[in-house]
């Protein structure tokens, strides 16, 4: 085996993708039945990798649209056209499609790129309806369009509800997605099957991690596995991230004495400028709220903690709301700091300050 098997920061495919067998079987069944699907989870839980692995395993053709930077109908149309062009990999095929709808466009080659300069009121419907005959369409971070242009989302709803093939929508802002898809007043209520993606179980992760170390001719003991998953909290991204650097030290650099704690310290040091800048730019109440959350106490409004960190319950509530908007923290039953290494840095800083 060559290279590092623990991949992060991009789509993870095949044997490098950990578990999710139950979810993939579920998605295969739904998409085979031509049901629409929405997958909801916090960021970096692997929902994009999940749907792509499920589709590729079943040899289902798809096009992928990242909605994060789409603000207008025209930009959405261009993104759809370019995703289709990438899959078709043929100037003749994409040219034939666009000419069919009497569009003004230009095409670049190597790589193929499309720019539609003029659109009509029916262009979005024409394009999606035609492409969906052969492809499942994935809209990633779909709620970002909703935040920018609710009328565009309404138009999309009127289009996709009549498609025969599945449409998959992924999103991470759960309060918005619940309102859109699960609230009876939501614009996509009863749209299709909703899958709320959870963390990967510790047992599954232990088998996945130890398996790769075994394949490399190395090993990882039970205590090290437990330490990794305790720090990463079984978060898919941060577990892969921590394992990547631990594997690099232990296997690729052949440092048998490398410890999980040393790797965590290296990761924190590597990200230190970003952590310091993030913390420095926060209001005082938000700094206190983060130091409080770094202590692993679910009763954040306890009088003992409020007194310890010198913040009122009203001030803490305001600070937590602001931190959620900035996507530094999230809430799943209780509040938590999203970046586990940022949390580690905050915890150590709090100890040094004797907070």
C-alpha positions as a printed Julia matrix, in Angstrom:
355×3 Matrix{Float64}:
   0.0    0.0     0.0
   1.28   3.48   -0.88
   0.05   6.88    0.2
  -2.18   7.92    3.08
  -5.55   6.1     3.22
  -7.19   8.7     5.49
  -8.59  11.39    3.21
 -10.17  14.69    4.22
 -11.17  17.98    2.63
 -12.51  16.42   -0.57
 -14.92  13.71   -1.72
 -13.9   10.33   -0.31
 -14.62   7.31   -2.5
 -14.59   3.53   -2.34
 -12.6    1.78    0.37
 -11.44   5.1     1.8
 -15.04   5.97    2.7
 -15.91   4.71    6.17
 -18.98   2.56    6.61
 -22.42   4.18    6.0
 -23.53   0.85    4.49
 -27.03   1.13    5.94
 -27.45   4.67    4.61
 -26.13   3.72    1.16
 -28.52   0.79    0.91
 -31.34   3.1     1.96
 -30.42   5.7    -0.65
 -30.06   3.06   -3.36
 -33.59   1.87   -2.61
 -35.06   5.39   -2.61
 -33.37   6.47   -5.81
 -34.23   3.2    -7.57
 -37.85   3.98   -6.67
 -37.35   7.48   -8.18
 -38.03   9.23   -4.88
 -36.62  12.68   -4.2
 -34.2   12.77   -1.27
 -32.95  15.44    1.14
 -29.91  14.7     3.32
 -29.48  16.91    6.38
 -26.41  16.99    8.6
 -23.87  19.4    10.09
 -21.04  20.43    7.78
 -18.28  17.9     7.14
 -20.3   14.87    8.13
 -19.63  13.35    4.7
 -23.06  13.76    3.12
 -21.59  14.63   -0.29
 -19.28  11.6    -0.2
 -22.21   9.47    0.97
 -24.55  10.27   -1.93
 -21.79  10.08   -4.54
 -20.61   6.68   -3.24
 -24.21   5.44   -3.18
 -24.81   6.54   -6.78
 -21.46   5.37   -8.15
 -21.77   1.99   -6.44
 -25.14   1.57   -8.15
 -23.74   2.91  -11.46
 -26.3    5.72  -11.48
 -25.38   8.73  -13.59
 -25.5   12.09  -11.79
 -24.51  15.71  -12.05
 -23.39  17.68   -9.02
 -24.24  21.35   -8.3
 -22.56  23.23   -5.45
 -25.06  25.91   -4.42
 -22.69  27.72   -2.03
 -21.81  30.47   -4.48
 -25.0   30.59   -6.55
 -26.93  33.83   -6.12
 -29.02  34.22   -9.26
 -31.05  32.12  -11.66
 -28.52  32.77  -14.41
 -25.62  31.53  -12.28
 -27.62  28.42  -11.36
 -28.32  27.72  -15.04
 -24.65  28.12  -15.91
 -23.62  25.8   -13.08
 -26.07  23.14  -14.25
 -24.89  23.48  -17.85
 -21.23  23.24  -16.83
 -21.83  20.2   -14.62
 -23.6   18.53  -17.53
 -20.77  19.48  -19.89
 -18.23  17.98  -17.5
 -20.1   14.68  -17.42
 -20.83  14.6   -21.15
 -17.2   15.52  -21.93
 -18.2   16.44  -25.46
 -18.54  19.83  -27.08
 -20.95  18.39  -29.64
 -23.28  16.99  -26.96
 -23.5   20.17  -24.89
 -23.8   22.33  -28.03
 -26.71  20.22  -29.28
 -28.5   20.56  -25.94
 -28.14  24.33  -25.69
 -29.08  24.94  -29.31
 -32.26  22.97  -28.71
 -33.43  25.72  -26.36
 -32.32  28.62  -28.58
 -29.81  29.99  -26.06
 -27.0   32.5   -26.59
 -23.83  30.8   -25.34
 -20.13  30.19  -25.83
 -18.14  27.02  -25.21
 -14.49  26.64  -24.27
 -12.49  23.44  -24.69
  -9.72  21.8   -22.63
 -11.43  21.74  -20.24
 -14.97  22.11  -21.57
 -16.66  25.18  -20.14
 -19.98  26.85  -20.93
 -21.1   30.45  -20.59
 -24.79  31.14  -21.27
 -25.07  34.89  -21.73
 -28.83  35.19  -22.29
 -31.59  33.14  -20.65
 -35.35  32.94  -21.08
 -38.06  32.45  -18.46
 -38.29  28.75  -19.37
 -34.54  28.05  -19.61
 -34.17  26.63  -16.11
 -37.16  24.33  -16.56
 -36.04  23.22  -20.04
 -32.51  22.45  -18.88
 -33.42  20.55  -15.71
 -36.22  18.61  -17.39
 -33.96  17.49  -20.25
 -30.91  16.63  -18.13
 -32.95  14.79  -15.5
 -34.04  12.25  -18.13
 -30.57  10.71  -17.9
 -29.05  12.06  -14.69
 -29.88  12.33  -11.0
 -29.27  15.96  -10.05
 -27.55  16.71   -6.73
 -27.93  20.18   -5.21
 -25.35  20.55   -2.42
 -25.8   23.16    0.36
 -29.2   23.86   -1.15
 -30.27  26.14    1.69
 -27.76  28.75    0.47
 -30.0   29.47   -2.53
 -33.01  29.77   -0.2
 -31.17  32.41    1.87
 -30.38  34.48   -1.23
 -33.44  34.09   -3.45
 -36.64  32.49   -2.16
 -38.41  33.11   -5.48
 -35.77  31.04   -7.28
 -36.35  28.22   -4.79
 -40.1   28.42   -5.47
 -39.39  28.16   -9.18
 -37.18  25.13   -8.6
 -39.91  23.5    -6.54
 -42.4   23.93   -9.37
 -39.93  22.27  -11.76
 -38.59  19.32   -9.78
 -41.96  18.15   -8.49
 -42.82  16.92  -11.99
 -39.53  15.14  -12.71
 -39.61  11.37  -13.06
 -36.04  10.79  -11.87
 -34.79  11.53   -8.34
 -33.43  14.9    -7.28
 -31.13  14.94   -4.23
 -30.74  18.0    -2.02
 -28.03  18.25    0.63
 -27.79  20.83    3.37
 -26.1   21.68    6.64
 -28.11  24.55    8.15
 -30.58  22.34    9.93
 -32.96  25.02   11.21
 -33.49  26.29    7.66
 -33.78  22.81    6.16
 -36.26  21.69    8.8
 -38.34  24.75    8.0
 -38.13  24.11    4.24
 -38.64  20.34    4.17
 -40.24  19.23    7.46
 -42.5   22.12    8.42
 -46.06  21.87    6.97
 -45.67  25.5     5.89
 -42.28  24.88    4.32
 -41.83  25.35    0.59
 -40.52  21.78    0.13
 -42.81  20.06    2.63
 -43.48  16.44    1.56
 -40.83  16.84   -1.13
 -39.41  13.38   -0.59
 -37.47  11.15    1.79
 -35.52  13.04    4.5
 -32.35  11.45    5.89
 -30.79  13.05    8.99
 -27.16  11.97    8.94
 -25.56  11.2    12.31
 -21.95  10.62   13.33
 -20.32   7.31   12.47
 -20.34   4.85   15.37
 -17.16   4.26   17.39
 -17.19   0.52   16.63
 -17.34   1.14   12.86
 -14.59   3.74   13.05
 -12.34   1.48   15.15
 -12.58  -1.31   12.57
 -11.98   1.12    9.69
  -8.93   2.76   11.31
  -7.27  -0.41   12.6
  -7.9   -2.09    9.23
  -5.87   0.5     7.35
  -3.01   0.33    9.85
  -3.0   -3.46    9.49
  -2.92  -3.19    5.68
   0.1   -0.88    5.97
   2.01  -3.51    8.0
   1.75  -1.34   11.11
  -0.62  -1.38   14.07
  -2.6    0.85   16.38
  -3.61  -0.24   19.86
  -6.98  -0.01   21.57
  -5.94   2.9    23.81
  -4.78   4.93   20.8
  -8.03   4.22   18.95
 -10.07   5.31   21.95
  -7.96   8.47   22.31
  -8.44   9.41   18.66
 -12.21   8.95   18.82
 -12.45  10.73   22.16
 -10.7   13.8    20.75
 -12.45  13.73   17.35
 -15.79  12.83   18.98
 -16.43  10.45   16.05
 -16.94  13.47   13.8
 -16.3   12.07   10.27
 -14.1   14.93    9.06
 -12.03  15.44   12.21
 -11.55  11.7    12.7
 -10.16  11.34    9.16
  -8.1   14.51    9.71
  -6.51  13.26   12.94
  -5.95   9.76   11.54
  -4.31  11.22    8.43
  -1.56  12.92   10.42
  -1.19  10.09   12.93
  -0.76   7.64   10.03
   1.74   9.99    8.41
   3.86  10.11   11.57
   3.51   6.47   12.61
   3.66   4.75    9.19
   4.93   7.04    6.43
   7.62   8.68    8.57
   8.16   5.4    10.47
   8.04   7.09   13.85
   6.84   4.25   16.08
   7.0    6.48   19.17
   4.6    9.08   17.77
   1.61   9.6    20.11
  -1.92  10.83   19.46
  -1.32  13.72   21.86
   1.77  14.84   19.93
  -0.15  14.76   16.65
  -2.98  16.82   18.17
  -0.42  19.38   19.39
   1.08  19.53   15.89
  -2.37  20.07   14.33
  -3.2   22.85   16.8
   0.17  24.5    16.11
  -0.4   24.24   12.36
  -3.77  26.0    12.69
  -2.69  28.44   15.4
  -2.69  31.63   13.26
  -6.28  30.93   12.18
  -7.41  30.1    15.73
  -5.79  33.23   17.15
  -7.32  35.46   14.47
 -10.77  33.91   14.92
 -10.63  34.37   18.69
  -9.2   37.89   18.5
 -12.06  39.08   16.26
 -14.78  37.97   18.68
 -16.68  40.12   21.16
 -15.73  39.62   24.8
 -18.93  37.75   25.61
 -18.34  35.35   22.7
 -14.8   34.65   23.94
 -16.16  33.78   27.37
 -18.84  31.56   25.82
 -16.21  29.59   23.86
 -13.99  29.12   26.9
 -17.05  27.91   28.78
 -17.99  25.41   26.05
 -14.43  24.08   25.88
 -14.95  22.64   29.38
 -17.32  19.86   28.23
 -20.18  20.89   30.51
 -23.67  20.43   29.05
 -25.29  22.62   31.73
 -23.98  25.82   30.18
 -26.44  28.03   32.06
 -25.54  26.7    35.5
 -24.98  29.44   38.08
 -21.55  27.96   38.85
 -20.34  28.35   35.24
 -21.91  31.77   34.77
 -20.11  33.0    37.89
 -16.84  31.29   36.93
 -16.76  32.93   33.5
 -18.27  36.22   34.68
 -21.17  36.29   32.22
 -24.92  36.66   32.68
 -27.4   34.11   31.31
 -28.73  36.77   28.94
 -25.21  37.64   27.8
 -24.38  33.97   27.27
 -27.55  33.41   25.24
 -26.68  36.36   23.0
 -23.09  35.17   22.58
 -24.12  31.61   21.72
 -26.56  32.89   19.09
 -23.83  35.02   17.5
 -21.37  32.1    17.48
 -23.94  29.87   15.79
 -24.48  32.45   13.06
 -20.73  32.51   12.49
 -20.77  28.68   12.35
 -18.16  28.4    15.09
 -20.52  26.41   17.3
 -23.58  24.27   16.69
 -26.32  22.68   18.76
 -27.45  19.08   18.75
 -29.22  18.68   22.07
 -26.45  20.76   23.64
 -24.08  23.42   22.33
 -20.64  22.36   21.1
 -17.6   23.86   19.36
 -17.52  22.51   15.8
 -13.74  22.38   15.3
 -12.46  19.88   17.88
  -8.87  21.18   17.58
 -10.0   24.77   18.09
 -11.78  23.47   21.19
  -8.53  21.85   22.38
  -6.68  25.13   21.9
  -9.38  27.03   23.82
  -9.31  24.48   26.62
  -5.53  24.74   27.04
  -5.69  28.53   26.88
  -8.38  28.52   29.57
  -6.19  26.35   31.8
  -3.23  28.68   31.31
  -5.44  31.64   32.21
  -6.76  29.68   35.2
 -10.37  30.35   34.12
